[in-house]
Structures are given as structure tokens and as C-alpha cells.
């Protein structure tokens, strides 16, 4: 299993391409013009199956219209944020100076959903707090495992809770759910550098004690 990061849009949102041994792949959070992402997929002969969204904020979805047609199984988002795709006020893109709205998601994700993609298994973990419908994705292939945390968990920080739909208490409960993962699990957040569950357990001042 391989993961490639692209920093897209004015807020340098981390967009990821995750590909398994069978060349099946998915994209996480195309938050800006995705030309590099599309080129990477084509140059590596990947089979793009899904676009998964960790949440519905504009800086995580603004490139959706330009890459959506490449995904054979379409777009999936958490139920609590599904209306963000079709409403520029709810996805906050209207506040970012570039109001954006898209067609509804092809699939709505619920807590605990498991998606198979080639030899990869993707487990959806509902992590509200930054938004009502935020999700993290725990991905495994054989002995490899990683967590894509969106704006729930960052290196030494957590997602802000002062935007519409945010809730600090919910966010802390969401991070408590992630605490059951092994310390060695790599974490790929929505902004900034990657980290591990162990490093955040030890060093993140917001980690539940």
C-alpha cells in the first residue's frame, strides 16, 4: 500500500492518493485544482475507484468537479455533512471567496462502514467535532495500516471547533475513539505533516488524558 500527498488550494489542504497492490486506488479530499493528482493517477496506471471526503468544508472539496468523473464508484461523504456538497453556505466556500457547490454524493458513509478495494480494507470512523459529519479512515492491506484523519487530528493539534457544526466536547470524544489504535499507526491529517498515534498520545496537548 502506498500513499501520496498533494497540497492543494489556498489553504494547502492535504489531498491523498492511496493505492494498493492491485493498483486499485482512492482519493481523499481534493481541495483545489487537482491536475497533479490526475497526472499521478494516469502515470501510475491506477484504477481510481472512489473519492472519499473526510468532511464537507470547501477547502477539502473545491477540486471535486475536476476529478469526479475519473472515480468509477463516485464520491462518498458522511451523512452529517452530505448537504455541504450542494450548498456553498454550508461548506463555507462562500466565506472563502469562491462559492462552490456540486452534485450530491454517490454514497453516504455511516460509522463503522467497511469498504473493500482490491486487497485494501477501509474502515470509516465517525469523528464529529470539527464538523457534524466528520470521518477518519483506517486503511489496512496485509500488515500495513494507516489512518487518514482529516481535520480531526493534526500533528500536535486538533481541528478547530468554532465554525458552524463544531463542538469541542464531541471532538474530544472522537479523539478518544482513535486512542484504541496502535501507537505505530501512521496518521495523515488534512493539513500539515504526518505523525503517528503514539507521538500524538505522548505529545499532543489536546489528547484526552
C-alpha angles and dihedrals in degrees: 000000000000132000127199124192127213123183108218137182134007093305094050092239114192111245115186135202111202117192131182134209091274093055090249107141145176134201125225122208110341094202100171144006102334103201093123091048093051092048092050091052093049096042091052095044092237123171104228107210106167145006109219121196121206089201142337106260115131095242088062099046109032094105094049097103093057098051106027096094091060093063111087093202097038131220129332129193137166116275093240091060100035093108090057090077094062101036123064092197093055094045089048093229087125087064090051094059095251110082108205134181131172142186115285119275118274090225136020118218125222129195111279096017113152121209124192119209115173103305093337124102118203118196116196115220116193108226109173121177104087086052132355093252103037119147139187121205123219108200126193135178115174106311093342118101137170140167125225104202105181110196094331098086129018132177102287093346146059137227120285117258101195096090124089109292094020122133123178096202091050091050092054090050088051092053089050087061090056092051090080091068118099117268092241093061110121113230122209111193132197093252134019132010129337121258140170134255089243094054091049092047089055103033111023109102090206095054111119111256 
